[in-house]
Amino acid sequence: MKCSKALKTTLLAILVLNLVAVSHGRLRYNFYNGRCGQHNVEAIIQSIVKNSFTTDPKIVAGLLRLQFHDCAVNGCDASILLDGPDSEKTASPNLSVFGYDLIDQIKVVLEAVCPGVVSCSDIIIAATRDATVLAGSPPFQVQMGRRDSLVSLASNVNLPSPDISVSNAIQFFGSKGLNPFDMVLLLGAHTVGVCHCSVINDRLYNYMGTSQPDPSMNPSYMNVLRNHYCPMGQADNSYVYLDDPSSALSIDNSYYKQLMNNKGILPIDQALTHDGSTGWMVDLLANATDFPSLFTQALVKLGRVEVLTGRRGQIRRNCRRIN
């Protein structure tokens, strides 16, 4: 659906009103103030994340995916961090998740200055926030006070696949208390995302078993992917950015502009543009200058999904195992 500029402004204003989440009663801003002596918990996290970002800006994509893969399975409870032969880490969708080492590094420092105080789940949320700001979003606050899960089972992992339909994706996000606009905004994390070529080989070389590329993909862009990023027979660890490479390390609306030009990498990305329930949202965001701030609001909502607070769960001293 194509919208006039005035209509786009009105629709965006309505969607922003729907985006604002009610604060979780047990979570609070500045939760750790005074709980760690003279040490500033959030400043410690920010400093470590900044050092990691300086070395490898792709950590932004890693942390965004880590937060989503944690929060979308039984809530934001750091269950994805637990080690074990049948833990969430071992589930197929999580095998390519990265950022665990950074969370460990932060946890070691915090345990040294105030043991047993800062939860692993809060570290995920704060670290993702700090990385997002470093990648270009405006500064934003997140509430803290989450506690950590005692359970992590691969059998609980039922995350949407890259080729999920839009209707099924809306249903999945809705089950987490997130509306379709939240979903389209959160998929905007792909503006800094990467994926292995093996995920899209079918689209490039054998779409629907036809031995041909996906006809819905921009032909010139498809040739760039085939010739420069994902040539046939490439190594399994070859990857491609989910946004224009010139913008792939920045939180901006370039991802949506790519979708409008049929340059979506993952099937669900491109499907957003062609589905009547979300295509107009993609059109809006492709022309919106305030996507970064809208994205952070959706990220805050995600961070409130099914949290453990009060006496539920525990504060893990090691994020990889229960106390």
C-alpha positions, -999 to 999 in steps of 0.1 A, spaced: 0 0 0 14 34 -10 7 62 14 7 100 10 32 118 32 4 132 54 -11 98 58 22 82 66 28 108 94 -6 101 109 -2 63 107 33 65 123 19 86 151 -8 61 158 17 32 157 40 50 181 12 53 206 6 16 204 43 9 208 46 24 242 47 -3 268 34 -2 303 63 -4 328 67 -38 345 59 -32 382 90 -51 395 115 -36 371 129 -2 378 152 24 363 185 28 382 178 -5 399 215 -11 408 221 24 422 237 19 456 237 -19 454 273 -22 444 290 2 468 308 30 449 307 10 417 284 20 388 270 -13 374 258 2 341 290 21 335 310 -10 340 288 -29 314 290 1 290 328 2 292 333 -35 285 308 -34 256 325 -4 241 358 -22 241 343 -52 224 326 -30 198 358 -12 190 374 -46 182 344 -61 164 313 -40 155 295 -72 146 290 -77 183 259 -55 180 242 -81 158 253 -109 181 239 -92 212 206 -83 195 201 -119 184 212 -132 218 185 -110 235 158 -121 211 167 -158 213 166 -155 251 135 -134 255 115 -153 229 119 -186 248 101 -185 282 110 -148 286 141 -127 293 157 -150 320 192 -158 306 182 -194 301 201 -193 268 233 -188 287 232 -221 306 255 -249 295 244 -285 293 240 -314 269 203 -305 263 203 -268 271 189 -241 248 223 -235 234 222 -269 218 190 -262 198 195 -257 161 184 -221 159 210 -212 186 240 -229 172 251 -197 154 243 -173 183 274 -155 195 282 -130 223 283 -155 252 320 -147 259 312 -110 262 285 -117 288 309 -139 307 335 -112 307 310 -87 321 298 -111 347 334 -118 360 341 -81 365 308 -75 383 311 -106 405 346 -93 415 332 -59 427 297 -70 440 292 -107 441 257 -121 437 241 -88 429 237 -84 391 217 -110 372 228 -124 339 195 -115 323 200 -79 332 235 -80 318 221 -92 284 196 -64 283 221 -37 294 248 -49 271 224 -50 241 213 -15 249 248 -2 250 258 -19 218 227 -6 200 236 30 211 272 25 198 257 15 164 238 47 161 206 46 181 198 75 204 207 68 241 178 51 260 171 37 294 162 2 303 146 -10 335 165 -36 356 156 -61 383 153 -94 363 164 -127 378 178 -157 361 161 -190 352 170 -223 368 160 -243 336 173 -244 301 160 -270 277 165 -273 240 130 -287 237 116 -253 248 132 -236 218 106 -229 191 119 -198 174 106 -186 140 126 -198 110 139 -175 83 112 -187 59 82 -184 83 52 -168 68 42 -133 79 9 -145 94 27 -171 114 53 -146 125 26 -122 137 11 -150 156 44 -159 172 52 -124 183 16 -119 195 21 -149 218 49 -128 235 27 -98 239 42 -80 209 21 -65 181 27 -66 143 44 -32 144 67 -44 172 76 -73 150 84 -53 120 105 -29 141 124 -58 158 131 -74 125 148 -41 117 176 -55 138 186 -70 105 200 -36 96 231 -48 115 225 -85 109 245 -112 92 236 -147 81 255 -177 68 252 -182 30 239 -217 37 206 -201 50 199 -185 16 214 -209 -9 180 -221 -19 169 -186 -28 200 -180 -48 203 -214 -66 174 -237 -62 142 -218 -52 114 -242 -44 133 -270 -62 134 -252 -95 172 -250 -99 166 -213 -104 169 -183 -81 140 -167 -63 123 -146 -90 111 -121 -64 147 -110 -56 161 -80 -74 181 -96 -103 211 -73 -101 214 -77 -63 210 -115 -66 240 -115 -90 260 -95 -65 252 -121 -38 260 -150 -61 292 -136 -75 308 -118 -45 293 -131 -12 278 -166 -16 292 -183 -47 281 -219 -52 302 -243 -32 315 -216 -7 327 -226 27 300 -232 53 311 -202 74 307 -177 46 282 -150 55 264 -120 40 251 -88 56 213 -86 58 215 -49 49 234 -29 23 271 -35 32 277 2 33 252 5 61 254 -29 77 271 -17 109 246 11 116 212 12 132 192 30 105 163 24 81 184 13 52 171 -23 58 136 -12 49 148 7 19 164 -25 8 132 -44 12 113 -18 -9 138 -25 -37 133 -63 -34 167 -67 -18 157 -86 13 180 -114 21 159 -137 43 125 -149 30 107 -134 60 124 -100 53 112 -98 18 78 -113 26 71 -83 50 70 -60 19 46 -81 -1 22 -90 27 -8 -66 29 -7 -66 67 29 -54 70 39 -39 36 26 -5 45 47 -6 77 78 -13 57 69 16 34 64 39 64 97 29 80 116 32 47 107 68 47 109 75 85 138 94 99 131 83 135 135 45 130 164 43 155 143 57 183 113 35 174 135 5 173 148 11 208 112 13 221 104 -21 206 136 -34 221 126 -22 255 92 -40 251 110 -72 241 132 -69 273 100 -70 295 87 -103 281 79 -128 309 106 -116 332 114 -133 365 114 -108 394 112 -108 432 120 -142 446 115 -161 414 147 -175 398 181 -166 412 211 -143 406 236 -167 390 272 -162 400 283 -179 368 260 -173 338 267 -207 324 254 -227 354 229 -224 382 243 -217 417 
